[in-house]
Amino acid sequence: MYALRIDPDATVTDLHLPAADAHIAIQEHLVSDAVDQGIYHRQAVLHVHGNGLKLGLPQNLAAWTLASAWRGMPLYPLAGPIVITGRAASGDVAALDNDLAQHAKGVAQTVGDTLSEWRERPPASNEAAIKELLAYAARDVASNGQ
């Protein structure tokens, strides 16, 4: 089953999870038995380390930006690696749709590029940074279809 992993450094990795043991494979990719599931798009599931924030794992700005763009509003922080799968009409985990994979890859690339640019030209404030990232992500998601 096709899925993606987004790491806190905005690296995106294609995954091929076994259909029968997808949940076990997701736990292994997140290095956690505690996995929370977030539904930010009706056809996708973000699998998040259940204790990532409490353990002090690095924030995953790329996954946060993607989830916020899908939801249309800034969300709570996400920490650690994130696995994205598709979501069947029944609510079960399914293969990730290619269009949604392109959303994730595009947003992660944009976040990485923006963070690099900010080293030379920092944003005026945290609020300005959030608005800039969300505007870019909305553009990326819209240009790849939704």
C-alpha positions in Angstrom: 0.0 0.0 0.0 1.5 3.3 -1.1 2.1 5.9 1.7 4.5 8.8 2.4 6.7 9.6 5.4 7.5 13.3 6.1 10.4 13.9 8.5 10.9 17.0 10.5 13.5 18.2 8.1 10.9 18.2 5.3 12.3 15.1 3.7 9.6 13.0 2.0 10.0 9.3 1.5 7.8 7.0 -0.6 6.7 4.0 1.5 5.1 0.7 0.4 3.3 -0.7 3.5 2.1 -4.3 3.7 -1.7 -4.2 3.4 -2.2 -6.8 6.1 0.1 -5.2 8.7 0.0 -1.5 7.7 -0.6 -0.4 11.3 2.5 -2.3 12.6 4.6 -0.9 9.8 3.4 2.6 10.6 4.4 2.1 14.2 7.8 1.0 13.1 8.2 4.1 10.9 7.2 6.4 13.8 9.2 4.4 16.3 6.1 4.4 18.6 3.4 2.0 19.8 1.3 5.1 20.5 0.1 6.4 17.1 -2.6 9.1 16.7 -4.5 9.5 13.5 -5.5 12.9 12.2 -8.0 13.4 9.4 -7.3 16.7 7.8 -8.4 15.7 4.3 -11.3 13.3 3.7 -9.2 11.0 1.6 -6.0 10.9 3.8 -4.9 10.0 7.3 -1.9 11.5 9.0 -0.3 9.1 11.5 1.5 11.0 14.2 3.7 9.8 17.1 1.2 9.9 20.0 3.8 11.3 22.5 5.9 13.3 20.1 5.3 16.7 21.6 5.6 15.4 25.2 8.9 13.7 24.3 10.3 16.8 22.7 10.5 15.4 19.2 11.3 18.2 16.7 8.3 19.9 15.2 7.3 18.7 11.7 6.6 22.0 10.0 6.1 20.5 6.6 3.4 18.1 7.8 1.8 20.9 9.9 1.7 23.2 6.9 0.2 20.4 4.7 -2.5 19.5 7.3 -3.3 23.2 7.9 -3.6 23.8 4.1 -5.9 20.8 3.8 -8.0 22.0 6.7 -7.9 25.6 5.7 -6.7 27.0 9.0 -3.6 26.9 11.3 -3.6 23.8 13.4 -1.8 22.6 16.6 1.9 21.6 16.2 2.9 18.2 15.0 6.1 16.6 16.1 8.4 13.8 14.8 8.0 11.9 11.6 4.5 11.6 10.1 3.2 8.8 7.9 0.4 9.7 5.4 -1.9 7.1 4.1 -5.1 7.2 2.1 -8.4 6.7 3.7 -11.2 4.4 2.4 -14.8 5.4 2.4 -15.2 3.0 5.3 -12.6 4.9 7.3 -10.0 2.2 7.0 -6.4 2.9 6.0 -5.9 2.7 2.2 -3.2 3.5 -0.4 -2.5 7.2 -0.7 -3.9 8.8 -3.8 -1.3 10.2 -6.3 -2.8 13.7 -6.2 -2.6 13.9 -2.4 1.0 12.6 -2.5 1.8 15.4 -4.9 0.2 17.9 -2.4 2.5 16.5 0.3 5.6 16.5 -1.8 4.9 20.0 -3.2 4.2 21.5 0.3 7.3 19.8 1.8 9.5 21.2 -1.0 8.1 24.6 -0.5 8.6 24.5 3.3 12.2 23.4 2.8 12.8 26.1 0.2 11.2 28.8 2.4 13.2 27.8 5.5 16.4 28.1 3.4 15.3 31.6 2.2 14.5 32.7 5.8 18.2 32.1 6.7 19.0 35.1 4.4 15.7 37.0 4.9 14.0 36.2 8.2 10.3 36.9 8.4 9.2 40.0 10.4 7.4 37.9 13.0 6.1 34.4 13.8 2.7 35.5 12.6 4.1 36.7 9.3 6.0 33.4 8.9 2.8 31.3 9.5 0.9 33.4 7.0 3.6 33.1 4.4 3.9 29.3 4.8 0.1 28.8 4.7 -0.3 31.0 1.6 2.4 29.0 -0.2 0.8 25.7 0.9 -2.6 26.9 -0.3 -1.1 27.7 -3.7 0.6 24.3 -3.8 -2.5 22.4 -2.9 -4.7 24.4 -5.4 -2.2 24.0 -8.2 -2.1 20.2 -7.8 -5.9 19.9 -7.6 -7.9 19.0 -4.5 
